[in-house]
Amino acid sequence: MNLIKYLTLNIILLYSLSSAAQVEQDGPYVSRLDKKIISRYILNDESKTDTLNEKDPIQVRFAKHKDWDFSFKLRSSYVVQPSSYKSVEKMLVLSDIEGEFEAFRALMIANQVMDEKYNWIFGKGHLVICGDLFDRGKEVVPYLWLLYKLEEDAVKKGGFVHVLLGNHDVMNMAGDLRYLAPKYPASAKLLGLEYEELIAEDTEIGKWLRSKNAIEKISDKLFLHAGISPEINATDLSLAQINDKCRSYYGISTKKLDEEGKKFMSSKGPFWYRGYFGDDRTEVATVDSTLKKFGVKQILVGHTITEQNIAAYYNYKIIGVDVNQHKGNRKAVIFNGKQAYVVDDKGNRKPLDVGDKN
């Protein structure tokens, strides 16, 4: 290799490494110190810190979309939400946003869940997020804080936001970062911290995440990220007990899980199971036993992308709501009474399709 070619390749490599480390914006990562709130964030590749009082609003800033900026206030405590809810007339359900803030924002505005100023306008409706908040997208933290803000705003208007966790969320809490976008370790480095410290259990995001359920029931529908395997089906645990079990393992590395932990946090658990889709699908009898066990008529899950999603399976007993948000396939399912529609980020809607003939 001649000298010029060698130098050129090295310049390209250095440029690539430098570009990968650039962070337009990230955060805020929020913690408490005595009676002060510490808000750390990145803006235009610079680390910044705001020291705030308890009642001060916390700012979420965007480098290229300043009209997306918003603020929120911290709560004094984080309460574990119930596992079951009564009938709801109107619900919007989606999953696997994975930090694609623009996709989520567009879906919420187009379907009149919130306005462009992030005000809740969905009335007494419920918004259900079936997990996977973290990883591949570039705006994970603003997405988390927007959900945090909408939770509070919805309750004031008679509505509700259900944030359930998925496999990517429990992976991040447990330090499994294999799908993490390069931006986030770069952010941590700029802040002088390890990535795990940014979402640790003593941070505000960490506390909020660790209060979340794996599975919830609303009226005659069950919501979770992946599904209920025969192994989980065979237990005599209630929804609340399953949630308590799962929460007890948040933040624990896979290698350190005991046998019970492996049941709930591995491929047979509610964050990972893929048995409802593909060629080797679970038997209809297993689905029916889950419906009977929890007193529901339908199960809604994300986690697995199929060609037909968003669609109904097992004669409308299973509804898959995962689409590839990273490739611009921005969709959700909305329930108005007994009617179900697939909606997109332009406000279009069509009746829910059948994904198979079984």
N, C-alpha and C positions, 0 to 999 in steps of 0.2 A: 504494500500500500504506500503510495507516495505521500509526501509531507502535507501537501495542500488538501488531499482527500481526508487524511487523518485529522487535520485541524478542523475541517468542515464538519466531519461527523461528531467531533467532540463539542463544537459550538452548538450543533443541533441538539445533542444530548443535554447539555447544560441549559439550553433554552427550554427544552421540554420539562426538565425537572423544576425550573424556576416557574414556568407557567402553571404546572400542576399545583404548586404551593400557593398561588395567588388566591386570595379570599376577598371577593367583593364585599360580602357582608355575612355575618353569622351571629347567632345569639338573639336576644340576650340570655346569658347563663346567670341565673339569679340564686343568691344565697343570703343568709342572714348572719350578721355579726353583731352580737349584743342587741341593741335596739335599732340598728341600722340595716338597710337593705343594700346589698352590693350587687350591682348589675354590670356584668362584663360582656363586652361584645366586640365584634370586628366590623370596621367600616373602611372600605378601600384599602384593605390589607394592613390596617393599623389597629392595634389593640387599644381599647378605651374602657374606662371604668367610671360608672356613676355611683355615688354614695347617696342614698335616698332615705327619707323618713318613711315610717310605716304606711302613711296614707298617700304618699306620692305615687302618681301613675308611672308605670314602667313603659318605656318606649320600645317598639319594634320598628327597626329602620331598614329600608331597602336602598341600595346604592343606585340602581337604575330605574326603579319604579317608586319614586317618592310619594305618588298618589296611593300606593299600597300601604304606607305607614299606618300604624295604629298603636294604641296604648291600652293598658289594662292595669288593674290593681290586684295585689296579692291577697289571698285569703289568709285568715288567721289559723285555719286548720284544714285537714283533708279527711273527709268522711267517706268510708266505704259505702257505696250505693247499694240499694236493695238488689236482689237477684231476680225479683218478679214484679211485674207492673200490670195494671188493669188495662182494659181496652182503650185503644187510641184510634181516633178517626183518621188521622193523617200522619204518615211516616215517610221519611226519605232515608234510604239505606244504601251505603256504599262501603267499599273496603280498599285496602292496598294502595292508598295514596302515596305512601313512602316518600314524603317530603316534596311532592309535586304541588307546591303552594298555588301556582297559577291555575292548575287544573281544578283544585278544590275550590278556590275562590270563584272561578267561572261557573262551576256547577251550583254553588250556593246562590249566586246572584241570578243566574238564568232560571232557577227553579224557586225563586222568591223565598228562600230560607233567610237570607240576609240581604241588605242593600249594599251599595258600593262603599258606604262608610262603616260597614261591618255591624250595623244594627240588626238585631233579630226581628224579622218580619213574618215568621212562620206561625205566629199565634200560638195555639195550644198543640201544634204539631210536634212530633219527636224526630230528631235526627239520630241515626244509629250508624256508628263507625265500627265495622267488623274487623278491626285490627290492622296491623302493619302500618304504623305511623313512621317508622324509621327506615333508613339505609340509603337506597340508591339515589333518591332525589337530592336536590341542592338546597332545599329550604325546609329542612326538617323542623328546626326550632321555631321559626315563625308559624309553621303549621300547628305545632303543639300549643303554642300560646294562643293562637286563634281559637282552637278548640276549647282551651281553658277559659277564654273570654266568653265564647258563645254559651258555654255551660251556665255561667252566671247570668248572662243576659236572658237566656231562654226561660229560666225559672221565674224571673221577674215578669215575664209576659204569659206565663201559664204553660209554657212548652218545656222541653227537656232534651238534653244531649246525652247520649249513651256512648261512652268511649270504651270499647273492649280492646284487649291486647291480642296481638298476633305473634307468630314465631320470631319475626324480626325485632319486635319490641323486647321480648324476654331474652333474646340473644344479646342485644346491646346491653341490657342490665347485667347480664352474666359475663360480659367481657368478650363475647364471641363476635368479632368485628369483620368477618370475612366478606360481607357485602357492603361495608361502609364506603361511601364515596370519599375520595382522597381529600376533599375539602375539610373534613372534620378533624382528622389528625393534624392537618395544617393549622386549623383554628386553635386547637389545643396548644400547639407549639407556640403560636403567637401570644397566647394567654399565659404561657409558662406553666401549663398543667398537663397531666395525662388525660387522654380522652375520657377514660372511665370516671375521672373526678368530676367531669362536667355534668354527669347525670347520676352521680352517687346518691345514696339514700339520705344524705344530709343536705342536698340541694332542693330547691323548690320544685323543679321538674321531677327530680327523683322521688320526692315524697308523693307528688301527684300521681305519677305512674304506678307506684307501689300500692296505691289505694284502688286501682282499677280491677274490674272483674274480667274473667275469661269468657263467661257465658251468662246471658240474661234471657228472661222470658217476658215477652210483652203480649198480653192477651193470649191468642192461640198460636203464637209464633216463637220459635227459639232462635237466638242469634249468637253466633260465635265465629271464630276465625276459620277453623279448619273442618271440624266435624266431631261426631261422637263415635268412637271405635267400639267394636264388640267388647273389648277389655274394660273400657269405661262404662259401657252399658251394663256390664255384669255386676258392677258395684251397687251397693245399696245406699249410695250417697245422694243427698238432695242437691239442688242447684247451689244453694248457699254453701253446703259442705264442699262441693267441688271447687267453688271459688276460693274458699278458705285454704284448701289443700294447695291449689295453684299459687296463691299469693305467698304461701309459706316458702316457696321455692324460687321466688323472684330474686335475681341477683346471685344465684348460686351456679357456679360453673358446672357444665355437664359432667365433668370428671369427678365432681364431688357429690353428685346426687346419690341418695340411697335408692333402694329398690322401688319404694313408693314414688319417690321423686322422678325416677325414670319413666314410670307409668304415665305420669301427668305431663312431663316436659319433653318426652321423646316422640317418635313417629306415631305412636298410638294415642298420644294426648290431644287435647282440644286445640292446641296451637299448631299441630303438625299433620294430623291425619288427612289422608287424601282418598279415602275409600269410596267417596260418592261419585268419582269421575274416572274415566279411562276404561281400559279393556277388562281389568280385574276388579270390578266394582263390588262393593259389599252387597249382600243379599237384601232383597226387599223386606224380608222378615226382620232383619236387623234394624232397618229404618223404621219399620212399624213398631218394633219394640221400644225404640227411643221415643217415638211420638207418644206411645202409651205411657211410658215411664214418667215423662215430664208433663203429660196432659196438654199436648199441642197438636196442631194439624200440619204445620210446616216448619222446616229448619232452613235458615238462611246462613250461608257461609261464603267466605272469600277464599284466599289462599291459592286456589287452583284455577289457572286460566285455561279455558277451553275455547274452541272455535266459535261455539254458539253463545257463550256468556255475553250479556246477562240473560239467563234463561231458566226454565223450570225442568226438573228431572223427577223420575220416579212418580209420574202422574201428579205433578205439582206438590209433591211432599218435600222436595228439596229445591231450593232456589240458589243458584250460584251467582254471586255478585262481583266476582273479580274480573277486571279488565286491565289491559296494559296501559296504565296512565302515562308511563314513560314514553310511549309511542303515540300519544295524542288521542287515545281511545277513551274519551271522558264520558263515562256513563254511570248511572245509578238506577235504582228502582224506587218508585214512589207508590205508596198505597193510599188510595182515597176510598175509605170504607172497605168494601170487598173487591174493589177493582185495583189491579196492579198494572203499572206502566213502566217501560224503560224510558228514561229521560237522558238528555245530553246537555252539554254546556251551552247550547244555543236555545234551549227551551223547547226543543222538539220532544215529542213523546209518541210512543206506540205501545200497543198491548204487549204484555209479556209473552214471549215465544216459548215453545216447547223445545228443549234441547235434545230430547231423545223421545223414543216412542214407548218406553217402558213405564 
